[in-house]
Amino acid sequence: MATTGAGPRLVSVSTARLETFADGVFAIAATLLILNVDSQVKEGSSAIGHQLVEIWPSYIGYAVSFVTIGIIWSNHHTVMAQLERVNRTFLLLNVFLLMCVAFLPFPTRLVAENLRDRTELQPAALAYGATMTAMSICYLSLWLYAISGRRLLRDDSDPRTVSGITRSYLPGFPSYLTATLVALVSPLASVAFFGAIALFYVIDSSFFGDEVIGAVP
């Protein structure tokens, strides 16, 4: 949203336009995940039925990362609903977040390709964890910057809603960092940890998210 007299760092970019751009990135990233699954089926290498069973790690990687992207998209919508305007710093932080989202299909494929034989699972899990940790840092930074001094918040935003959103975002960074470090000891446990984090956020959004989202003006 364009503003006047609010300082040189405010730009004429509406939150609606930013959301449209972000939605496009989320959609592309989610689409690339299924293309990773499709690429695992090789023509003429073996019976199709055998291949479909053999690539089971790709299904797991697809499900976990798709759910993760879906949760991030939902949270992004919640964030944007609280904002009155954006500025250059916020736009840059948003670009870093979307860069991580767009990159996610790559480490997802690495994990899926190495989950069965596990010989190179550790670097794959570390790559996935580094991506998710960076993404969580970008997300938290984005939100904390927006609410600091209420610089970008709507005038009618509910402080209780803002606090609730903050509390829901805080566990992300330490959780993903811990799961990443676990890969140094047990890559398989690390991958399971990432799956558990995704499941936690699904449950959190399903049972506790309505209170926050419902309070969004």
Rosetta blueprint (number, residue, H / E / L):
1 M L
2 A L
3 T L
4 T L
5 G L
6 A L
7 G L
8 P L
9 R L
10 L E
11 V L
12 S L
13 V L
14 S L
15 T H
16 A H
17 R H
18 L H
19 E H
20 T H
21 F H
22 A H
23 D H
24 G H
25 V H
26 F H
27 A H
28 I H
29 A H
30 A H
31 T H
32 L H
33 L H
34 I H
35 L H
36 N H
37 V H
38 D H
39 S L
40 Q L
41 V L
42 K L
43 E L
44 G L
45 S L
46 S L
47 A L
48 I H
49 G H
50 H H
51 Q H
52 L H
53 V H
54 E H
55 I L
56 W H
57 P H
58 S H
59 Y H
60 I H
61 G H
62 Y H
63 A H
64 V H
65 S H
66 F H
67 V H
68 T H
69 I H
70 G H
71 I H
72 I H
73 W H
74 S H
75 N H
76 H H
77 H H
78 T H
79 V H
80 M H
81 A H
82 Q L
83 L E
84 E L
85 R L
86 V L
87 N E
88 R H
89 T H
90 F H
91 L H
92 L H
93 L H
94 N H
95 V H
96 F H
97 L H
98 L H
99 M H
100 C H
101 V H
102 A H
103 F H
104 L L
105 P H
106 F H
107 P H
108 T H
109 R H
110 L H
111 V H
112 A H
113 E H
114 N H
115 L L
116 R L
117 D L
118 R L
119 T L
120 E L
121 L H
122 Q H
123 P H
124 A H
125 A H
126 L H
127 A H
128 Y H
129 G H
130 A H
131 T H
132 M H
133 T H
134 A H
135 M H
136 S H
137 I H
138 C H
139 Y H
140 L H
141 S H
142 L H
143 W H
144 L H
145 Y H
146 A H
147 I H
148 S H
149 G H
150 R H
151 R L
152 L L
153 L E
154 R L
155 D L
156 D L
157 S L
158 D L
159 P H
160 R H
161 T H
162 V H
163 S H
164 G H
165 I H
166 T H
167 R H
168 S H
169 Y H
170 L L
171 P L
172 G H
173 F H
174 P H
175 S H
176 Y H
177 L H
178 T H
179 A H
180 T H
181 L H
182 V H
183 A L
184 L L
185 V L
186 S L
187 P H
188 L H
189 A H
190 S H
191 V H
192 A H
193 F H
194 F H
195 G H
196 A H
197 I H
198 A H
199 L H
200 F H
201 Y H
202 V H
203 I H
204 D H
205 S H
206 S H
207 F H
208 F L
209 G H
210 D H
211 E H
212 V H
213 I H
214 G H
215 A L
216 V L
217 P L
